[in-house]
Amino acid sequence: MAEIDKHNRFAEDVFTYNATKSGKVLIYWYGKLVMTLKGEKAQKFLKQVEGLDDRDAQLVMAKVTGNFKRGNER
């Protein structure tokens, strides 16, 4: 997946996530909550990031949130 991040934007951990006991996944961008996943979407996300290194997990979170595709985010 490294070829997707041509400008090395995800060299640092800009995204984080937290899986709650109730089965939700909270995705944060620079510490700000940007998305909440529930049910099947939450489980699918957790399976996608399981075993990935930090950089690849960053790319998965960027793709899941959907608002980080245009290249003009700061």
N, C-alpha and C positions, 0 to 999 in steps of 0.2 A: 504493500500500500504506500510505500514511501514516495513513489513517483507522483502521487496525487498532491503531496505537500511540497510543491516546487519551490515555494518561498520560505520554507522552513518555519512556518507559523506555529507548528505544534511541537517544536523542540522543547518548549516549556509546557507545563501542565496548565492549560487555560481552562479545560473542562474537568469537572469532578462529578462523581455521582454518589448517591447514598441509597441503599436498598433498605426499606423499612420493614418492620415486623409484619405489617398489614399487607405486604406484597407490592407496594408501590416502589417505583424508582424515581428519585428526584435528581435531575441533571442541572448542574450549576456551571455558569460561565463566569470566570473571575469572581467566584463566590456569590454570584447573583443567580437565584433560581430562574431557569429559563424554560423548563419543561418537566411535567410530571407524567410518568407512564404507569398504566394500571393493567391488571389482568394479563392477557396473552402478550400484549406488546412489551410489558415489563419483563416477562419471562423470556421472550425472544431476545430482548436486549441483553439480559444477563448471560444468556448462552453465547451471544456474539462476542462479548468482551472477556468471557472466561478464557484464561490462559494467554491473552494477548499482552504484548509488552505495552509500556505506557504510551508510546507514540501511536501505535496502531489503535489503541483504545481511544485516544484523542480523536482520531479520524472517524471512528465509528460514532462517537458522540456528536461530532460536527455534522455527520450525515443524518443522524436520527433527528437532530433539532431542526434541520432543514433551512434555517435562516443564515447559514454560514457558507453559501455556495458562490456568492457573487464576487468575492475578492475585495470588497470595500469595507469589511468589518474592521473595527479597531478596538 
